[in-house]
Amino acid sequence: MKSSAFVYPWDVVGDPDAAARIADLGVQQVTLASAYHSTRALTPRHPEHRIVTARHAAVLYPPDAGRWAGRALRPYEQTWVAGADPFGEAGEALAGAGLEVHAWVVLAHNSRLGDEHPGTSVRNVYGDRYPWAPCIGRPEVREYLVDLAAEAAVRPGAAGVELESCGWYGLAHLHAHDKIGGVGLGEEAQYLMSLCFCECCCAGYEGLGASPEELRAAVRRALEPVWAGGAAPGVLGADVAGVFAAWRDGVASGLQRDAVAAVRAAAPGPGFQVLLHAVPSRRAVGANVGVDPADVLAHADGVVLPCTGDAAARSAVLPPFVPHRGEGTVLAANFTVVAGMGGRPSSLAEDAAHAVELGADEIRLYHAGLASDGDLAEVRKALGRLG
């Protein structure tokens, strides 16, 4: 069974042993970040550093100046990895170790974009903007994301791409010194707080025959019990819920189709693989976007599905895609193998075998650069058992 490990360029650049060490795990592929959000990352084995701070969302290759000339929304370049093309340098080293390289592209998750262009962000029912969440209902955002997908995916040496956050982003976001946990927000409240009321989304609601102000009032009413004491929110009426579903589902599906088509148009050949990080729930927002299985598998080559946790977690995400797979469709089960981040490397063999029973044909391992030596030893042992 094919397996791939997620890797950052800074895990490899400057470490002459990194590529061989990753190949020694028993994986056949690496999913290497080419466009990524801000982060602070541990590099436990690198000979030159232990912490890398990526201060803002950026591309890890030199962007095409001609493509982005004169455009307000354009990718930011990074300064925290040495060299002009960290993705290219890391990819060459990994390929030299016998590994197939696929790009890892994060799209609708960019705090610097929201800070510098606040009008592009999701705006919640109370008027608060989420700078980390570009609103994909805005034409200029969609155009930017589609072009970024094509450029960041089709890097020299890459045989495919995995598109993360290719859909709606919302309230949930890792922040330093976060202070929003005082009132518990369940899944429904998170969804309500992720609905966008920017002018473009409001125009979209009007186009469906709904009043944005009536929708806003309905969402606020539904949230009142939460603020009053942490109770579950009220239920949106079917008509109101249907408006949000129709607008958001159509926007997300359109972005996904356009992004996949743009990648394929830029790809060097028909074998270039395009996968989306996803879950089979249209309401889901964030890194693993909500999709309709039949819809997404009609245009993408497959999906990468979060499978860390117990059997129920895997049973919730894998089976809905199985009836819609075609020849060559990839259903990749994604496992966190960093114990300190909630991963279960010691049970990887059993968890992966269960995922295969449910329909998975590949696995992903998050994350070869962040894991401890002990975690990697468990991964090596598990992949040896899986064959």
N, C-alpha and C positions, 0 to 999 in steps of 0.2 A: 504494500500500500504506500502510495506516495505521501511523503511528509515534507513540510516546509517550516523553517524557523524564521520568525520576525527578527530583524536586525536593523540597527541604525548605522549610518555611515561612520559615525564617530566611534563605534565599537571596533571598527576594522582599520580605519586610517590611523597610521602611526603604530599599529600593533602587528608586527610581522608574523605572529603566530595565530592570529584570530581566525583567518580563513580555514586553516587546517584543523583548528580546534572545533569549529562549527561543523565541518565536513565529517569529523570523527564521531559526531553524535549519531550518525546514521541517516541524516536527512538527505534528500535529493535536491532540495530547492531552498533558496532563501527569498523572503519577501522583504526587500530593502527599501527603507523610507526615501522617497524622492521629494515629497512635499509633506510637511509635518507641522503640527501645532506647537505652541510654546510648551516647554517641559523642563523639568530638572531630573536628570537621569544618572543612575549609578553605573559606573564602569568598573566592576570589581577586579578585573584582570588586566586592565590596560597598563602598559609600562610607563605612561607619561601622566596619567590623571586618574582620579576616582569619581569626580562629579563633573558632568557637563550641564551647563545651564543654557538652554535654547531660549533666548529672551522673548522671542515672538515667533509667530507662524512664519515659515519661510520655505523656499525651495532649496534643495541641497545639490543644485547643479546651476550652471550659468543660464539664466533665462534668455530667450531669443529677443534681443532688443527690437528687432523689426516688428515682431508680433505685438509687442506691448507699447510701442511708441505712441505718445499722445493720449494714452488711455488713463483715466483717473484710477480705475481698479486694475491693479497689476500685482504680480507676486513680489514679495519681499525677498531680498537675498540674505543669506546667513553670513555670520562673521565668526562663529564659534568653532568651526572645524577648519583646520589649515588646508590650503589649496583652493584652486579655482573651481574644481568639480569633485567634491567629496563622494557623491553618488557614483560617478564614473570610476574614480580610483578604487573605491570599495568594491564595486561590481566587478572590476577587472581582477582583483585579488581573489574574490569568491569564485568567479568562473575558473580561475587558474587552479583552484582546489577541486574542480570537478562539479561545482554546484550550478544548477540552473538559477538564473537571477530573474525575479519578477519585481516590478516597482510596487511601492506602497504609497498611495496618494490619498491624503486627507483633504477633503474639499470644504464643506460648509461648517468650518470650525476655525475661527481666525479672530482673536481678540484685537490685534493691532488694526486690522481692517475696520472693525467697528469703532475703535477709538478715533481713527483718522477720518472715517466716513460714517458718522453716526446714523445718517439716514438709511444706511443699508441694513441695519440690524433688525432682528425680530423685536417688536414692541408689544408688550403684554396688555392685558385688558385694563390695567391701571395706568398705562402710558409709560411704564418703565422699559428702557431699552436693555437688551442683552448684547453687549458688544462682541461677545464670543460667538454669537449665532447669526450669521448672515441670513437675511430673509430670502429664501429661494423663490418667493412669489414676485420678486422685483426683477424686471427684465435685465437691468444692468448686472445684477448679481448672477443671474442664470448665465448670461453671456460670458462673464468672467470665469465662472466655475467650469463651464463646458470647455473653454479654451485652455484653462489650467489642466483639466483632466487629460486632454490630448497631449499637451506639451510634457507634463510630468510623467505620463505613462510611457510614452514612446521614447525612452532614452536608449542610446547606443548600448547594445548588449542585452537589453531586456527582452524576455520572451513572453511577457504578459504583465498584467497589472491587477491589483486589488484596490478598488475604490471604497474608501471609508468615508462616512458622513456624506454620502451622496443622497441627501434628502433633508428633511427638516431637523434642525437643532432646536433646543428649548432651554428650559430653566436649569436642568441639571448640568453642573460644570464644576470641576475641581478648582478650588480657589485657595490660596494661602489665607490663613486666618478666617476661614469661612464662618459666618454667623447666621446662617439661615435654618439651622436645625432646631430652633426653639419651638417651632410648631411642626409636628410630624405631617409630612405630605405623602400620602399614599399615591398609588399609580394614577388614580383618577384626578387628584388635585394637581399632580405634576403635569398631566396632560392639559388641564384647564389653564394652568399657569404658563404653558408653552404655546398656547394659541396666539397668533399674531394679529394685531390690529393696526399695522402700518397702513398708509394710504393706499398702497397697491393691493394689499389683502382686502381692505374694506371695499375697494372698487370691485374686486373679485366676488365678494359676497353680494354686492348690489347686482352684479351681472347674473347672479343666480336667483334674483328676485327677493333678496332678503335685506332688511334694514340693519346696517352695522350697529346703530345705536341700540336697537332691540336685542341684537346678538350680545352686545357688550353688557347690557343690563341682565340678560339671562345668565351669562357666565359669572358676573359678580354675585348674583343671588345664589348661584350654586356654591360659590366659595365662602359665603358668609359663615356657615357652620364651622368651617375649618378655623377661621380666625377667632371665632367665639370660644373655642375650647378644644380644638384638635379633633373634632368629630369628622366623620366622612362627609364629603361634599354632597350637596343636593344633586339630583339627576337632571340633566338637560333634557328638554322635550325632544321627541323624535325628529320634529321638523328642524329644530335648531342644530341638533347633532348631525342631521343629514346635510345641512349647508356646509358645516365645517369639513365633514368627510369628503363631500364632492369637490370642494375647492382644494383642500390640502392633498387629497389622493391624486387629483389630476395634475397639480403642480409637481408633486414629487415624481410621479410616473413620467411626466414629460421631461424633467431634468435627467432622470436616469436613462431614458431612451436617447436623448440628445448627447449625453456624455459618452455612452457606449458607442454611438454612431461616430462621434468625433474621434474617439480613440481608434476605432477600426479604420477610419479614413486616413489617419496619420500613420497607421502601423505599416511595417515593412512587408507584411505578407498575411495571408489568410489564417495562419496558425497562431497569431497573437491572441492570447487568452485574456478575457475581460471578466472579472468576478466582482461582485458587490458584497460588502459586509452588511448583513441584514438579519432581520427576524420576521416571522410570519404574522405580524400584527400591524395593521396600517397605522395605529395610533402611536407606535413607538417612535421616539426621537433620539438623536444622538449619534454615536459612532456607528452603531448597528441600526440602520434605518428600517422603519416599518415598510413592508412590501406585501403585495399580493403574490403568492408563489407562481401562479400561472402567468401573471403579467410580467414579472421580472425575468422568468426563464424563457419568455418568448423573445427576448432580445439579448440578454447577457448569457455568457457561457456557464454561469453557475453562481453560487453564493458561498460565503464564509459565515458560519453560524456559531454563536457563542455556546459552548458545550461544557464549560467548567461547572462543577457542582454535582448534584446527585443525579440518579437516573431520570427523575422527573424533569429536570432542566433540559436534558437532551431530548426526552420524549415530547417536550413542548415545541421544539424548534425544527427537528429533522423530518418527522413524518409528513407534515403538510406539503413539503416540496417534492416528495417521492413520486406522486402520481403525475407530476408535470415535467419530469425530467425527460430529455430526449437523448439521442446518441451523442456522446461526448460531454454531456452536462456534468459539471463538478458540484458535488455537495461536500464541502470541506468542514469538518468539525474542528472548531478552534478551542484549544485547551490552554489555560494559564498554567505554566509550569514553574512559576516563581512562588515558592511557598510563602514568602513574606508578603505577597500581594494576594493571598487567598487561593493560590494554586495548589494542585494536588499531584505533584510529580510522582510520588510513591505509588499512586493508583492509576497512572497514565495507561498502562497496558490494559487493565480491566475496563477503564472508562472508554478508551478508544475502541476496544472490541465491542462494547455495547453500542457505541455510535455506528459502527459498521453494521450491526444487526438492524439498526433503525434506518439504514440507507446511505450512510456516509461512505465515500470512496477515497477521500483524502483527509489528512489531518494537518492542522496548523498548531504551532507551538509558540506561545507568547511568554517569554521572549528570550532569545539566546544571549543577548548582551546583558540583560538585567539579572539573570539567574545566578545563584551561587554555584560554587563548584559541586556542592552536594546535590543541588537540584539537577545540574547537568549530568551528574553520574546516574541519577535515577532515570533521566530521559534516555541516556545511552542504553541503559539496561532494558527499558521498556521497548525501545525501537528494535533492539535485538530480538526480543521475544515476539514482536509483531511481525517481523520479517519484511 
